Amino acid sequence: MRIALLSYRSKRHCGGQGVYVRHLSRELAALGHDVEVFSGQPYPDLDDGVALTKVPSLDLYGEPEPFRNPKLREYRDWIDVLEVVAMWTAAFGEPLTFSLRMARLLKGRRDDFDVVHDNQCLGYGLLSIKRQGFPLVATIHHPITRDRALAVKAAKGLKKITAWRWHSFLAMQGRVARRIPSLLTVSNSSERDIRDAFRVAPGALATIPLGVDVDLFAPRGPRVAGRIVCVASADAPLKGVSYLLEAVAKAAAERDVHLVLVSKLDPDGQSAALIDDLAIADRVTVVSGLDDAELAELLASAEAACVPSLYEGFSLPAVEAMSCGTPLVATRAGAIPEVVGDDETAAVLVPPRDAGALAQALLRILDDPGFAARIGAGGRARAAERYSWSAVAKATVERYRAAVEAVSPIPADQTPSERTSSC
């Protein structure tokens, strides 16, 4: 098939969207399909055999100057103006403006692609793409309504209004999701939440779990005593980093521990302030920009990994840690119990928002080598058995074929295999 895979932003080495785009596109190409990825900034790392078409925004939230005001010469059209106005009014406009740019880019290219696959954009421009006759599939990793609820709860005073306004694109995403006939998500937990949040039609939503490269994310070499690794794609309340920092402070009172936090912290944000308040700067190292090989090596070097999130639609960091055979402590939140199991064979689960329980679980792993070895081996076995990017790609192609057939029904004198082989 000829596949247009859309991603409005594709952070390279962490964050579900960028990882999803890279690995899914690679495996689709390995199955013999032609894949062209269309992405805004930050652009993804893609493997050989996958084409990238850059769809530049004004990159108003990128480093080193987030929330910048662009110079007049940077404006190219009315979509750029719309993007800036959204920022000025405290809204996040990228999902909408990316979708509008894509509708313009794909206009007149109906014969170039058999299917268009959107990755969590869900902007109004997709409806224009649908009207152009493209079979359309969209992935919703989880409904951002959960992010909004947690962000508003964590904000103080007038910042609650700003947090709500930032997530105003959710109304658009719900309207668009209800008009896309084929939707994908990554866990049964996310499927339930999406149905509740977006009220999508029965039968429109299918669950296809994400995968992991079990050859790269694998056990190796000796582990560093006392090292705990946490991968948090964003410095946001949803990721629960503040509770892990408190847990590290508690554990450090009893044992020599050191947290390596893979994230990009806001220097003026809650996490950075909490590190100072807890006086654990010498116990925490913050790193970012790791590629897959570096991340796999780091996870495999740790005595324990932690996912302290308040909600997850899937949790790739949990699967990557398990695949490395690293004993995992995670919260019983969102899809995490579904992903890692709830029987303490592949991970230790604790309640969310409980720093004391996190500290106790981490100390249990660090102080009991036999228990740690059992959890690590169980996690490795679960990851290898259940999560494969090749299986993700094959299941996704079946959804593509169904979307194509829904737009172009199979002629009475043609079998399904004859119809889909032409793709």
C-alpha positions in Angstrom: 0.0 0.0 0.0 1.0 3.6 -0.4 0.7 5.2 3.1 0.7 8.9 4.2 1.6 8.9 7.9 0.9 12.3 9.5 2.3 13.5 12.8 2.0 17.1 13.9 5.1 16.8 16.1 7.5 13.9 16.4 9.9 14.2 19.3 12.8 12.0 18.3 13.8 9.8 21.2 11.1 10.0 23.9 7.4 10.6 23.9 4.9 8.2 22.4 4.2 10.0 19.2 7.7 10.3 17.8 8.6 6.7 18.8 5.4 5.4 17.3 6.0 7.1 14.0 9.6 5.9 13.7 8.9 2.2 14.5 5.6 1.9 12.8 6.9 3.4 9.6 10.0 1.2 9.6 7.9 -2.0 10.1 5.4 -1.0 7.4 8.3 -0.5 5.0 9.7 -3.9 6.0 6.4 -5.4 5.0 6.8 -4.0 1.5 4.6 -0.9 1.8 5.6 2.6 0.6 5.5 5.0 3.5 5.8 8.8 3.4 5.8 10.6 6.8 4.6 14.1 7.0 5.7 15.9 10.2 5.9 19.2 11.8 8.7 20.2 14.2 10.4 18.5 16.0 11.0 16.2 13.1 11.4 12.4 13.6 14.3 10.2 13.1 13.3 7.7 10.4 14.9 4.5 9.1 16.1 3.8 5.6 13.3 3.2 3.2 10.9 5.7 4.8 10.5 9.1 3.1 10.1 12.3 5.2 8.2 15.4 4.1 8.7 18.3 6.5 5.6 20.4 7.2 7.1 23.4 9.0 5.1 25.3 11.5 6.4 28.5 13.1 7.8 26.3 15.8 6.6 28.6 18.5 7.3 26.2 21.4 10.7 24.9 20.4 14.0 25.5 22.1 15.8 27.7 22.8 13.0 30.2 22.7 9.6 28.7 23.5 6.6 31.0 23.2 8.5 33.4 21.0 7.0 36.1 18.8 8.0 35.5 15.2 9.3 38.3 13.0 7.1 39.7 10.3 9.2 38.1 7.6 8.5 34.6 9.0 4.8 34.8 8.2 3.9 32.9 5.0 0.1 32.7 5.0 -3.1 33.0 7.1 -2.4 29.6 8.7 0.8 31.1 10.3 -1.3 34.0 11.5 -3.8 31.6 13.1 -1.0 29.7 14.8 0.4 32.9 16.4 -3.1 34.2 17.4 -3.7 30.9 19.2 -0.5 31.3 21.2 -1.3 34.9 22.0 -4.6 33.7 23.4 -3.0 30.9 25.5 -4.3 28.1 23.2 -2.3 25.3 21.6 -2.9 25.7 17.9 -0.5 23.2 16.3 -3.0 20.3 15.9 -5.4 22.6 14.0 -2.8 24.4 11.9 -0.9 21.2 11.0 -4.1 19.6 9.8 -4.9 22.7 7.6 -1.4 22.5 6.1 -1.9 18.8 5.4 -5.2 19.4 3.7 -3.5 21.8 1.4 -0.5 19.6 0.7 -2.6 16.5 -0.1 -5.0 18.4 -2.4 -4.7 16.9 -5.9 -2.7 13.9 -4.6 -5.5 11.4 -4.2 -3.8 9.1 -6.7 -0.5 9.1 -4.7 -1.8 7.4 -1.6 -4.1 4.5 -0.8 -4.6 5.6 2.8 -3.9 8.5 5.2 -3.0 7.7 8.8 -3.2 10.6 11.3 -1.2 10.3 14.6 -3.2 12.1 17.3 -3.6 15.4 15.4 -7.4 15.2 14.9 -7.6 18.7 13.4 -10.4 20.0 11.3 -8.2 19.8 8.2 -8.6 16.0 8.3 -12.2 16.4 7.4 -11.1 18.2 4.3 -8.8 15.3 3.5 -11.7 12.9 4.0 -13.8 14.9 1.6 -11.1 14.6 -1.0 -11.8 10.9 -1.0 -8.8 9.6 1.0 -9.4 6.6 3.2 -8.6 7.9 6.7 -7.3 6.2 9.8 -6.4 8.0 13.0 -4.5 6.9 16.1 -5.4 8.3 19.5 -2.8 7.3 22.1 -5.0 8.5 24.9 -7.6 11.3 25.3 -5.8 14.5 26.3 -8.8 15.2 28.5 -6.8 13.4 31.2 -3.9 15.7 30.7 -6.2 18.7 31.0 -7.9 17.6 34.2 -4.5 17.0 35.9 -3.0 20.3 34.6 -6.0 22.3 35.8 -6.0 20.6 39.2 -2.2 21.3 39.6 -2.5 25.0 38.5 -3.0 27.8 41.0 -5.3 30.8 40.8 -5.7 32.4 37.3 -3.3 29.7 35.9 -6.2 27.3 36.0 -7.9 29.4 33.3 -4.7 29.3 31.2 -4.4 25.5 31.6 -8.0 25.1 30.5 -7.5 27.4 27.5 -4.3 25.6 26.4 -6.3 22.5 26.0 -9.1 24.1 24.1 -8.2 22.1 21.0 -9.9 19.1 22.7 -13.3 20.2 21.6 -12.1 20.0 18.0 -10.5 16.6 18.5 -13.7 15.2 19.8 -15.7 16.5 16.9 -13.2 15.2 14.4 -12.8 11.8 16.1 -16.5 11.2 15.8 -16.4 11.7 12.0 -13.4 9.4 11.4 -14.7 5.9 10.7 -11.5 4.0 11.6 -9.7 4.9 14.9 -6.8 3.1 16.6 -5.7 3.2 20.2 -3.0 1.4 22.2 -4.7 -0.2 25.2 -8.1 -1.3 26.4 -7.9 1.3 29.1 -7.4 4.1 26.5 -10.2 2.6 24.5 -12.6 3.0 27.4 -11.4 6.5 28.1 -11.7 7.6 24.5 -15.2 6.3 24.3 -16.1 8.2 27.4 -14.3 11.4 26.4 -15.0 11.7 22.7 -18.2 9.6 22.3 -17.0 7.8 19.2 -19.3 5.5 17.3 -19.5 1.8 18.3 -17.2 -0.3 16.1 -15.0 2.7 15.0 -12.3 2.1 17.6 -9.8 -0.8 17.6 -7.0 -1.5 20.1 -3.5 -2.4 18.8 -0.8 -2.3 21.6 2.6 -0.7 20.9 5.8 -2.5 20.5 9.5 -2.6 21.6 12.7 -3.5 19.8 13.6 -6.5 22.1 17.0 -6.9 20.4 18.1 -3.3 21.2 16.3 -3.0 24.6 17.8 -6.1 26.1 19.7 -7.0 29.3 23.5 -6.4 29.2 26.5 -6.0 31.4 26.7 -5.2 35.1 24.1 -2.8 36.7 25.1 0.3 38.6 24.4 0.0 42.3 21.6 2.2 43.5 20.8 3.6 40.1 17.1 4.3 39.4 16.0 5.4 35.9 12.8 7.2 35.0 11.8 8.3 31.5 9.3 11.1 31.5 8.6 12.6 28.1 7.3 15.9 29.6 7.7 17.9 32.8 4.0 17.8 33.4 1.8 16.8 36.4 0.5 13.7 34.4 4.0 12.1 34.6 4.1 12.1 38.5 7.8 13.1 38.6 7.2 15.1 41.8 6.2 12.0 43.7 9.2 10.1 42.5 11.5 13.0 43.6 9.9 12.8 47.1 10.4 9.0 47.0 14.1 9.4 46.1 14.5 11.8 49.1 12.9 9.2 51.4 15.0 6.3 50.0 18.2 8.3 50.2 17.8 8.5 53.9 18.3 4.7 54.1 20.4 3.8 51.1 22.8 5.3 48.6 20.5 5.9 45.6 20.8 8.0 42.5 18.0 8.9 40.1 18.7 9.4 36.4 15.7 11.3 35.0 15.4 11.3 31.2 13.4 14.4 30.6 13.6 18.1 29.8 12.8 20.0 32.9 11.6 23.5 33.0 14.3 25.4 35.0 11.5 27.4 36.6 9.1 24.5 36.9 7.8 22.5 39.8 10.3 19.6 39.4 13.4 21.8 39.3 12.1 23.7 42.4 11.4 20.4 44.2 14.9 19.1 43.6 16.2 22.2 45.4 13.6 22.1 48.2 14.3 18.4 48.9 18.1 19.1 48.8 18.6 16.1 46.5 20.5 17.8 43.6 23.4 15.4 44.3 21.1 12.5 44.0 19.5 13.4 40.7 20.9 13.7 37.2 18.7 15.0 34.4 19.5 14.0 30.8 17.7 14.5 27.5 18.3 13.9 23.8 19.3 10.3 24.1 18.9 8.1 21.0 17.4 4.6 21.3 20.8 2.9 21.8 21.8 5.3 24.6 18.4 5.0 26.3 18.6 1.2 26.1 22.1 1.1 27.6 21.0 3.5 30.4 17.9 1.4 31.2 19.9 -1.8 31.2 22.5 -0.3 33.6 19.9 0.5 36.3 19.1 -1.6 39.3 15.5 -0.3 39.1 13.3 1.6 36.7 10.3 3.7 37.7 7.1 4.9 36.0 5.4 7.2 38.5 2.7 8.5 36.2 -0.8 9.6 37.3 -2.2 8.3 34.0 -0.8 6.5 30.9 -2.6 5.4 27.8 0.1 2.8 27.3 3.6 3.6 28.7 6.4 2.8 26.3 9.0 3.5 29.0 7.5 0.7 31.1 7.8 -1.8 28.2 11.3 -0.7 27.3 12.4 -1.1 30.9 10.8 -4.6 31.1 12.5 -5.5 27.8 15.9 -4.6 29.3 15.2 -7.0 32.2 15.3 -4.0 34.6 13.1 -4.5 37.7 10.2 -2.0 37.3 8.2 0.0 39.9 5.1 1.6 38.4 1.9 3.2 39.5 -1.5 1.4 39.2 -2.8 4.2 36.9 -4.5 4.2 33.5 -3.3 1.3 31.2 -0.1 0.5 33.2 -1.6 -2.6 35.0 -2.8 -3.8 31.7 0.6 -3.4 30.1 2.9 -4.7 32.8 0.5 -7.2 34.5 -1.1 -6.9 38.0 0.3 -10.0 39.6 3.8 -8.9 40.6 5.5 -11.1 38.1 6.8 -8.4 35.8 6.6 -5.2 37.8 5.7 -3.9 41.3 2.7 -1.7 41.2 1.9 1.0 43.8 -0.9 3.6 44.1 -0.4 6.8 42.2 0.4 10.0 44.1 2.0 7.9 46.9 5.7 8.8 47.4 6.0 6.6 50.4 4.8 3.5 48.6 7.2 4.3 45.7 10.1 4.6 48.1 9.2 1.3 49.8 8.9 -0.5 46.5 12.2 0.8 45.2 14.0 -0.1 48.4 12.5 -3.6 48.2 14.0 -4.1 44.8 17.4 -2.6 45.7 17.6 -4.6 49.0 16.4 -8.0 47.7 18.5 -9.3 44.8 16.5 -12.5 44.4 13.2 -10.6 44.2 14.7 -8.1 41.8 16.0 -10.9 39.5 12.6 -12.5 39.4 10.8 -9.2 38.5 13.4 -8.4 35.9 13.2 -11.8 34.2 9.4 -11.7 34.3 9.4 -8.3 32.7 11.8 -9.4 29.9 9.6 -12.5 29.2 6.4 -10.4 29.1 7.9 -7.8 26.7 9.3 -10.4 24.4 6.1 -12.4 24.3 3.5 -9.6 24.0 5.0 -6.5 22.3 6.4 -6.5 18.8 6.5 -3.6 16.3 6.2 -6.1 13.5 2.9 -7.4 15.0 1.8 -3.7 15.4 2.4 -3.0 11.7 0.6 -6.1 10.5 -2.5 -5.4 12.6 -2.4 -1.7 11.5 -2.3 -2.7 7.8 -5.5 -4.8 8.3 -7.2 -1.6 9.5 -5.9 0.3 6.5 -7.3 -2.4 4.2 -10.7 -2.1 5.9 -10.6 1.7 5.5 -9.8 1.4 1.8 -12.6 -1.1 1.2 -15.1 1.2 3.0 -14.3 4.0 0.6 -14.0 1.8 -2.5 -16.2 -1.3 -2.0 -15.0 -4.5 -3.5 -16.6 -5.2 -6.9 -18.9 -8.3 -6.9 -16.7 -10.1 -9.3 -13.5 -9.5 -7.3 -12.2 -11.3 -4.1 -10.9 -9.4 -1.1 -7.4 -10.6 -1.8 -7.6 -9.3 -5.4 -8.8 -5.9 -4.3 -6.2 -5.4 -1.6 -3.3 -6.8 -3.7 -3.7 -3.8 -6.0 -2.7 -1.6 -3.0 
